[in-house]
Amino acid sequence: MYPDDTIETSVTSAITSTDKRAYTVAEVAALLQISMSKAYELCRQGHFKTKKIGRSVRVSKLSFDEWFDNQ
């Protein structure tokens, strides 16, 4: 098992949670099957609401879902 497998497993299990209010950028990247740098780019471009908590970025699940549904 590679270290990346552990991250992907935790991201996948976190994504299936229905009570989430926010995604990590890694979860957004996994959902869209894009690179982390592209996911950060989407955040910077303002496609969905984000909050910076320390050095971490969280993406509003509601705004992400609305953006995704309208694409």
C-alpha positions, 0 to 999 in steps of 0.5 A, spaced: 500 500 500 502 506 498 501 512 502 497 515 497 492 510 497 491 512 505 489 519 503 484 516 497 481 512 502 480 517 507 477 522 502 472 517 499 469 515 506 469 523 507 465 524 501 460 519 502 458 522 509 451 526 508 452 531 514 458 534 511 457 542 510 464 543 507 469 539 502 477 539 503 480 541 496 482 534 496 475 532 496 473 537 490 479 534 486 477 527 488 470 528 486 471 532 479 477 527 478 482 533 477 489 535 480 489 538 486 492 544 483 486 545 478 482 544 484 485 550 488 485 554 481 477 553 481 477 556 488 481 562 486 477 563 481 471 564 485 467 558 482 464 556 489 465 559 496 471 558 500 473 559 507 481 559 509 482 556 516 489 557 518 493 554 512 487 550 510 481 551 505 474 549 505 469 549 500 462 550 501 458 543 500 452 547 498 456 552 493 460 546 490 453 542 489 450 548 486 456 550 481 456 543 479 449 542 478 449 548 473 455 546 469 
